[in-house]
Amino acid sequence: MDRKRIHSILIEHGKAFSGIITDLDIISRVVSKGLEPSKVKVREVMTSPLVSIGEDATNEEAAKKMRENGVRRLIVESDDHKVGIIAESDIVRVTPELHFLVRERSKLEAGLTSRLPQEVVLAGYCEVASSDAAC
């Protein structure tokens, strides 16, 4: 990976691709744990199953699929053949505003905003189990 200056490799098992390994996988799952890289099997650190997208998908669709699946790379397919890999960094390079919007939407969906915390007032009905209980 270092010699070819690439950040990910598809893992082939038999005649099918079974996973993907990235430089981050190696760092976080091997090096940071003090494991000896020459003794760790690829299958132990690769990400599987693969998450793919069609070659005609938009950048927005790719960003959404990455977010939904918690991955930073998608396998690009055409007629059931793997033809490439698209990374989050590719989307940012081409459509930086889309990256910002996807991240902001993720924050909103998670209930995190850049604003200061606000007091939340809940109004509604309260069911009382007994006549002497208070809401």
N, C-alpha and C positions, 0 to 999 in steps of 0.2 A: 504494500500500500504506500509506504513511504517513497520507495524508488519511483513508482508510477504517479505519485502525487494525487492519489485518489483517497476518498474518505469512507468508501463502503464497497463491499464485495458480496455478490449473490452466492449463496452456498448451494451447490448441486449435489444431490444424493441420487445415485442411479441416473435416470434420464430426466428427473424433475428437480426443480429448485425448491429447497426446503426451508430456507431462511436467508437472513442478511446479517452481516457483521459489519460494524462501523468502528472507526477509530475511537469513538466515545465508548462503545461497548468494551473495547479492550482496556481503555483507561479505567473506566468505572467498575468493571467486573473482574479485572485481572490485576492490573498494576496497583490500583488504590487499595486492594486487599492483600498486597504483598505476595501474590501467587507468582510462581515461576512460569512465564509465558510459554516456554517450550514444553511444559507438562500439562497445560490446559488444552482440552479439546475444543474445537470450534463449536461443536454442538452444545457445549456447556455455556457458552456466552452469546451465541447468535440470537437474534430476534426471530421468532416464528409464531404463527404463520405469517406469510407475506401479505401485505396490504397493497392492492393494486388499483389502478385507475386506467380508463381507456385513453388512448392517445388524442382523442378529440375533445377531452374534458377541458374546461376553462381553468385558469389559475385560481379563480374563486372556488370552484368545485374541489380542486386539489387541496387548497388550504383548509376548506371545511372538512374534507375527509381526513386530513392529517390531524386536525384538532379532535375530531370525533373518535379517532383510533389511538390518539396519544403517540403518534410517530412523527418523525421529522423527515422521512423519506417514503416515497410511494414508488412501486414498480409500475412502469408504463407498459401497457399491453396493446397489441394490435392483432386481431384475429387469433386470440388465445396464445400469442407468442410474446415473450418478454422482449421489448425493444429498447428499454432504457430505464433510468431512475431519475425522478425529479425530487429535489431536496427543498426544504424550507428556504434555504439560502438562495436557490434559483428563483423562487417566487418573489422573495424580497428584492432581489436584483432587478427583476423585470417590473414588478408592481409593488413598490415600497408602501404605498398608501393602503393596499389591501392587507399587508401584514399588520399594519397598525390597527386597522378596523377589526381584523380577526382577533387580535390580542385584546382589544377593548371589549369586544362582544363576549369573549371568554371571561373577562373580569366581571362583566355585568351578570352573566349567567351564574357565576360563582358567588355573586353578592358582594364583590369587591369593587369599589370605585376609588378614584383618586380624590374624591371629596372627603371632607372631614366627616366623622361619624355624626349621624343625625338621630335625634330622639324619635323613636317609633311609637306611635300611639295605635293600639289595637282597639277596635270597637266591635261589639257583637253581643250575642246572647250567651248566657252562662247557664249550664244545667246544674241544678243543685240536687245532691244525693239525699239530703234530709232537710227538714224545715228550719233547723237551727244553723245550717252551714251558710257561710257568707261567700259572695263572689269576690 
